[in-house]
Amino acid sequence: MQPANYKKSLNSRKVAERRARPAWCNLKVMRAYYELAEQCRTVGVNIQVDHIVPLRGKAVCGLDCEDNYQLLLASVNSSKNNDYA
């Protein structure tokens, strides 16, 4: 992906996350997921925070909240392709 396209895609994702974040979400718990994933990466385990129900899925769109988070290996997360089954 070209740098300009990557930046545009990243910005588009951030906007989608903000729109999908309900007022009642627990930001502390959400941050904890990202901190744990970062700690795993520092010891060589490539973990990512995944939205169980994709924010921009084909059939359904999920929320950006702690109840829709899970930690997955990056290889598993990338194979999901915004699918929800």
N, C-alpha and C positions, 0 to 999 in steps of 0.2 A: 504494500500500500504506500502511495506517495505521501510525503510528510504533510502536505496541505490537506489531502483527503483524510489522513489519520486524525489530524487536528479537528477537522470538521466532524468526523465520526465520533470522536471523544466528546466534543461539545454537545452533539446531538444526544448522546447517551446521558450526559449530566443533566440536560434539560428534561429528558424522559424520567430520570430518577426523581428529580424535584417535583415533577407533576404527579408522580405516583406515590409520593410520600404523604401519608395521612398525618393530621395534626396530633393524633394520639400515639404515634410511634415512640418507642423508647430509644432515644439517640445514644444513651450510654451503652445499652446492650448492643446496638448496631456498631458502634465504634469498637467495642470489645471483640466482635467477630473479625474486624479488619486488623486489629492489633494481634490477635491470635494467629491469623494467617501470616502476618509479617514475621512473627516470632518463628513460625514453622519454616518460612523461607530462609531465615538467617542460619538455620541449621541444615539447610539443603533439601527440605521437603517442599516441593512446589505446590502449595495450597492456594486456592482462590475462594473468595466469597461468592457463592452462586445464589441466584434467585430461583427458588424452587419452581414457582410459576413465573415465566419470563415477563419482563416489563413490557416488551413489545413482541409478544408471540403472535403466531398466525391465527390461532383459534381463540385464545384467551390472553388477557393481560393481567399481570399480578401487581401487587403493591410493593413499594420499597419500604419494608418494615422488617423488624427482627423475626416475626413469625414466618416470613417468606425467605429467610436466609438459611443456607447450609454451607458447610465447608467441604470442598471437593478437591481432589487432585486436579491440577490444571489440565492434564490430558483427558480426564473424564469430563470436566466442565466444557472444554472446547468441542467435545464430540456431541454434546446435547443440541447444539444449533438452534437455540430458542424453542425447542420442542417441549411440550408438556404432555406427559402420558400417564 
